[in-house]
């Protein structure tokens, strides 16, 4: 492991100076092994760790396939990065002055900050703003509203594939305006290149897949929970626990 990059010292010296990180890693691995992806995650507060310990945490965790930004009240922003072990997330809250006000690791399918912020959106579609001539948009909004009324926690998300429909630009603009912009943006490289945004309407998500040139390959609306494209899957947790134990052994052997 490139621990010397952290301080200019050899890796063994750095590891010896970070016993709290050494103690934390097996706790994280145990939490990953025990995590039910349908249940809320477990938090591990990093408050009190010094600069070297936080650098080591970042080095051990690395950067995985998913990053997210969440806008919260009072100009607070949550910056979220999945580590290289799926289901383990680094979550940092920054105030308007970009000061870190909270910093923790979270074990779970998706950080609770994502779910909670998405639920802060409005409870109804802004269908009244759709012009009468946007007939297709009105029909789509009726379908989305019906699927939202039918959806229950734990059920699969309902998916409306916009890119398969003959929608005029007017209809697309009206649809986006009625759904609104939400507080959550998630980018994933795990399923190709994918962007998931919470819309301004509760339980409604915009999910887009892109090619290497940045063109949209698939444009969908999902109704329900945080889309699976950016959640850790059930099978990830046991594998991630084993991988984290291997990483810990390499750093602290």
SVG drawing of the C-alpha trace seen along z (x, -y; Angstrom):
<svg xmlns="http://www.w3.org/2000/svg" viewBox="-55 -31 65 44">
<polyline fill="none" stroke="black" stroke-width="0.4" points="0.0,0.0 1.3,-3.5 1.3,-4.7 4.5,-6.6 2.5,-9.0 0.6,-10.1 3.5,-11.5 6.8,-10.9 7.5,-8.1 7.5,-4.4 4.2,-2.6 4.9,-0.7 5.5,-4.0 2.2,-5.4 0.3,-2.3 1.9,-2.3 0.8,-5.8 -2.9,-5.1 -4.1,-2.4 -7.6,-3.9 -7.8,-3.2 -6.5,0.3 -9.2,0.9 -11.9,-0.6 -11.4,1.6 -12.5,4.9 -15.6,3.1 -16.4,1.9 -15.9,5.4 -18.2,6.9 -20.8,4.3 -20.6,5.0 -21.0,8.7 -24.1,8.2 -25.8,5.5 -29.2,6.1 -29.5,3.9 -33.2,3.3 -32.4,1.8 -30.9,-1.6 -27.2,-1.8 -24.7,-2.0 -22.6,-5.1 -19.0,-5.3 -18.2,-8.9 -14.7,-10.1 -14.8,-13.2 -11.6,-13.4 -9.3,-11.6 -6.3,-13.6 -5.1,-14.6 -2.9,-11.5 -5.7,-9.2 -8.1,-10.8 -5.6,-10.6 -5.2,-6.9 -8.9,-6.4 -9.1,-8.0 -6.2,-5.9 -7.7,-2.6 -11.2,-3.4 -10.2,-4.8 -12.8,-5.9 -15.4,-3.5 -18.0,-3.7 -20.6,-6.1 -20.4,-9.8 -23.2,-12.0 -24.0,-15.5 -27.0,-16.3 -28.3,-19.9 -29.8,-20.2 -31.4,-23.1 -29.4,-26.0 -26.9,-25.9 -25.5,-22.6 -24.2,-20.1 -23.5,-16.4 -20.6,-15.1 -20.7,-11.3 -18.2,-8.9 -18.6,-5.2 -15.3,-3.5 -13.8,-0.7 -15.7,1.7 -19.3,1.5 -21.7,0.6 -19.2,-1.5 -19.6,-5.2 -17.7,-8.3 -20.1,-11.1 -19.0,-14.7 -21.4,-17.6 -20.1,-21.1 -21.7,-24.4 -21.9,-27.5 -18.3,-28.4 -17.2,-24.9 -16.3,-24.0 -16.7,-20.3 -19.4,-20.0 -19.8,-16.2 -17.6,-13.4 -18.4,-9.7 -18.3,-6.3 -21.7,-4.6 -22.4,-1.0 -25.6,-0.5 -27.1,-0.1 -27.2,-3.9 -26.5,-6.7 -29.5,-7.8 -28.8,-11.4 -29.8,-10.6 -33.1,-9.0 -34.0,-11.7 -33.2,-14.6 -35.2,-13.1 -38.2,-12.9 -38.0,-16.6 -39.4,-17.3 -42.9,-18.3 -45.7,-15.6 -47.5,-16.4 -46.6,-16.9 -46.8,-20.5 -49.2,-19.4 -51.0,-22.7 -47.9,-24.3 -48.1,-22.0 -49.5,-23.8 -52.7,-22.3 -50.8,-21.5 -48.3,-19.2 -50.7,-16.3 -48.1,-13.6 -46.6,-15.2 -50.0,-15.3 -50.5,-11.6 -47.1,-10.7 -47.6,-12.7 -50.9,-10.9 -49.1,-7.6 -46.3,-8.6 -48.8,-9.8 -50.8,-6.6 -47.6,-4.5 -46.6,-6.7 -49.9,-6.1 -49.5,-2.4 -45.9,-2.0 -45.2,-0.7 -41.8,-0.5 -40.0,2.7 -41.7,3.0 -39.7,2.7 -39.5,-0.7 -41.8,-1.4 -39.9,-2.5 -41.1,-4.8 -38.7,-4.8 -38.8,-8.2 -36.3,-7.4 -38.7,-4.8 -41.5,-7.3 -42.1,-9.8 -41.9,-12.9 -41.7,-16.3 -39.3,-18.9 -42.3,-20.7 -43.5,-17.6 -40.0,-16.9 -39.7,-20.5 -43.2,-20.4 -42.5,-17.0 -39.2,-18.2 -40.8,-21.4 -43.7,-19.5 -41.4,-17.1 -39.0,-19.8 -35.4,-19.7 -34.6,-17.9 -31.7,-18.1 -29.9,-14.9 -27.5,-14.1 -25.7,-10.8 -23.2,-9.7 -22.3,-6.0 -19.7,-4.3 -20.9,-0.9 -23.6,-0.4 -21.9,-2.2 -22.1,-5.9 -25.2,-6.7 -26.7,-9.8 -29.5,-9.6 -31.3,-12.8 -34.1,-13.1 -36.7,-15.3 -38.6,-17.9 -41.4,-15.5 -41.3,-12.9 -40.5,-9.3 -39.8,-10.3 -36.3,-10.0 -34.6,-10.8 -32.2,-8.1 -30.1,-8.6 -27.4,-6.4 -24.6,-7.9 -22.2,-6.6 -18.4,-7.4 -19.1,-10.6 -21.7,-11.8 -24.7,-11.3 -27.9,-9.9 -28.4,-6.2 -31.4,-5.6 -33.6,-8.2 -36.0,-7.0 -38.2,-8.1 -38.3,-5.7 -41.0,-5.8 -40.1,-4.5 -37.0,-4.1 -33.5,-5.2 -32.8,-3.5 -30.9,-0.3 -28.2,-1.7 -26.7,-3.6 -27.4,-1.2 -25.1,1.5 -26.7,4.9 -27.3,7.6 -24.5,9.8 -22.0,6.9 -21.8,6.9 -20.2,10.2 -17.7,9.7 -17.0,6.2 -16.4,7.4 -13.9,9.9 -12.1,7.4 -11.9,4.8 -10.3,7.5 -7.8,8.2 -7.0,4.4 -6.7,4.1 -4.3,7.0 -2.2,5.4 -1.9,2.1 -1.6,3.4 0.1,6.8"/>
</svg>
